[in-house]
């Protein structure tokens, strides 16, 4: 019963839409007297409507073909055959498409229509490429390339070069693929054809990624970001962010990969294409899997699988089930792993069966197509009255219109109700997502709070307890007139108080920064005086430990940063090096300068840091206390503060270390010469104020 109602609904809806188009075409044809003008109108209309009204286009293209043959209009006949081929291409019926394209070429050659001949060669080459006949595709592409070079049609030229690159990519001849993609990019760049330049850059980057040249690939994706700044396109921007994230994922730069993939995901969600969203969610899951964060990887893979089921995308479902098996295997959850590997095998078999069914369908479709052509020929001989057919159709539409209005109205009422329920469900899911995000943020906040309490209770109490004990000893030494011991005690008290002050400064800076009350006021600074001042501050500590401090900086270098934050970073890094460098060691400070950034490095000959320690060096919930070479206390808060301040100043901090040989901290700061960066930051600060 439900199927019958659906059929009854579809028939009047289709007939109504089809009838309107037929009326428009028939009325226009009646108003045109010249036959060649009618042929031109029909080819123009069918070229614009073959995607939305394939049945109507097929009908008029066949009629137009006969009309063009009757007056020997070979170009018109060729255009009609191209339209019929396009309808078959839309249904992936490539054998029929080739047949009509070949017939179109024969007509263009009879009409000596060079431009249409070469455009038809391009259409045929695209089909050859799709069905894997690459030698025939190359032959047609090179023929058309020769013609369009002479006519200097730059836009078509760039398209041909891109298609040639695609053929060579398919046969894994990456050298020639890059050659033609670069040729397309060159023409597009020199003539400011940004639409094809974007695709050329993407194609080049894809080949470089296949060759594991990810850094070079990134440079082309970044060129596309510049293009999209001038001509924004949300879809292309989402794909570019995804490609950049994938490059970083392959390079195992996980933080950068996650940043770009998340930006891509946000844009794809705005676009609303679920298949696009699935690809990015899968990439995010892969990054977390690489990081061995299997729980996070599991969440994203399940999201991807849910969307794949919704879109009925069997290929994505198969891949998600395979990856979920791998995750559960890592989590040692055998039952779940077996469940997903069984699903994977079932989906793999279903894909194989679908391919077989598709081949059978293509054979059957070819038979039906040939049968339909025979029927059309017979009908055209029998039925000579097109006007009677049109009038009959109009009468049928009038009889059905009342019934159709009732069906359509009922349909839209149900659709509206369904949409309201769907919106309510989406709202609930949205609130759930927000709640999950807040729970994660609250968990992170609790970890931070607990770690700070640990630092305050342990690392702040220890030096204060030392001060208290030393104060008690001082009274005893004064009474016993042991002035030498009194001097040593004063030195110990001074060192304990210095540790307390350093920790207090870091805690204060941390709390202000977390609450947003620490002002960020970047300015142009001379780096040398700042370094010299900090070296003077720590000269006495270095002298006590017999450590040589060396500043390898002769000229004046200007940077753009917040003075207080940069001073805190340098102070903490020098203090850290002094703690973990043995007596007689060396601490050297120098820099490397580029056009946009200054890299400041602080290298010591200390005890070094293990790889495991480096991995969690800047995480407050993993940071641990380590004693210096003379028993100095360290809590990791200073380094965490350094990372936040450097990132707030548009830079980054890196660590290189070898156990028992020393450690090098490298920080990058925007150079004062980087005027674009400075103007952007000053502008944002002005807006904020």
C-alpha positions, 0 to 999 in steps of 0.5 A: 500500500505504501509503495502504491501511494509513493508511485501515485505521488511520484507520477503527478510530481514528475509529470507536472515538472516535465509538463512545464518544461515541455510547454516552455520548449514547445512554445519557444519552438513555435515562435522560431521560424528558422530551422537552424535557429530551432536546432541552436535553441534546442542544443542550448536548452538541453546543454543546460538541463541534462542534469535535472531533466534527463528524460526531457533532454533525451527526448528533445536531443533525439528529435533535434538530431533528426532535425539537424540531419534533415538540413545537413547541419553537422555541427548541430547534429554533433551537439545533439549527440554530445548531449545524449552522451552526457546523459549516458555518462551521468549514469556511468554508462561509458560504453554508450557515452563513447558511442555517441561521442564518436558519432558526434566527432564524425559529424563535426568532421563532416562540418569541418568544425575544428573547435568542436572536434577538439572539444569532443576529443577532450570529452572522449579522452576523459571517458578513456581515462575513467575506464582505464584506456590511458593510451587512447586518452593520451592520444586524444589529449595531445591532439587537442593540445596541439590545436588549443596551443595554436588558438591560445585558449589559455583556460582550456590549455590549463585544463588539458595539462591538468588532465594529462597529469592525471593520466600519468598519475594513474599510470604512476609516472609521477615525473611526467605527472608533475611536468604537466601539472607544473605547466598548468600552474605556470600558465595559470600563474602568469595569466592570473587564472586563479581557478585552475591555479588552485587545482594545479597546486593541489595536484602537484602537492598530491604527487609530492605527498605520494613521493613522501616529499611532504615539506614541498607539498606543504608549500603548494598547499600554502600557496592555495591558502594565499589564493583563497584569501583573495577569492574565498571558497569554503569547500576548497579551504576545507579541503586545503586544511585537510590536505595540510593536516594529512601532510603533518600527520604523515610527518608525525607532527601530530599537534600541527596535524590536529590543528589543521584537521580540526579547522577543516572539520569546522568548515566541513560541518558548515558545508554539511557534506557528511562524506567530507566530514567522514574523511576528516574525522577518520584522519583525526582518529588516525592521528590519535591512533599514532599518538597511542591515544586509543580512547580518543581514536575510538571516539572519532572512528565511531563518529565516522562509522555512524556517518558512513551508515547514515550516508550508506557509504559502504567503502567508508563503513568497511574502512572504519570497521577495519580501524575499529578492530585495530583500536580494540586490539590495542585496548585488548578488548577481544570481543569488540575487536572480533565484532568489527573484523567480522563486520569488515569481512562482510562489508568487503564481500558486499563491495565485491558483490556490488561490483559484480552486480554493477557489471551485470547491470551495465550489460543489461543497461546496454541491452535495454538501451539498444532495445529502446533505440529500436522502439524509438525508431518504430515509434517515430515512424508510426507517430507523426503527430507531436501536437496531439501528444502534447495536448493529450499530456496537458489534458492528463495534467489537468485531470491529475492536478487536483489530486496532486495538490492534495498529495503534495500538501500532505507530503509537506505537512509530514515533512515539516513535522519530521523536520521539527523532530529532527531539529529537536534531536539535533538540539539535544545532541548539541547540548550533549556535545557542549556538556562533554566539552565542559566536562573535559575542560573541568577535568583539565582544570582540576588537574591544574589545580591539584598540581598547583596545590602540590607545588605550593604545599611541597616546593614552597614549604620546603625552602620556608622550612629551611629558612625557619631552621636556619633562623634557629641555628643563627641564634645558637651560632651567635650565642656560641660565637661561631661566626664562620658557621653563621656566615655559611648559614646566611648564605643558605638562607639567602639561597632558600629565600631566592628559591621562594622568590623565584617560585612565587614570581612564577606562581604569580605570573601563572595565575595572572596569565590563567585569569587573563589579567596579565597584560600582553603589550608587545613592543620593539625590544633590543635583545642584547641589553635584556640578555646582559641584565639577566646574566648579571643577575645570575653571575653570583650564582654561576660564580658560586657553582664555578660555571662559566656564562658566555653571551655570543652576541655582538650586534644589536638585534631587535625583536617584537615581544612583551618585555615582561614575558620575554624577561621571565622566559630568559630568567627561567631558562638561565636559572634552569641551566644553572640548576642542572649544570655541574661545577666547571660547566659552561652555559652559552647564549646565542641566536640565529636570525631569519627574515621573520624570526629570531631564534635564541638558544641557551645551551649548557653542558649539564646532566641532560634530559631523557626522552621520556622527560622531554615528552612531558616537559611542558605538561603540568599534569605530568611535570615532576620535581627534579633536583639540581646538581647541588640539590636545587629544587625544580618543579617544572612550573617555570618551563610551562610558563615559558611555553605559554609566554613564548606562544603568546608572543607568536613564537615556539620553544623546543628542547634538544638534549643528550644525557650527560652531555647537555641541553639546548633550549631554542625559542623563536621570537618575531623579528622587529623587521617583520612589519606585517606581523607587527602591524597585525598584532598592533591592530588586534591590540588596538581593537581590543583596547 
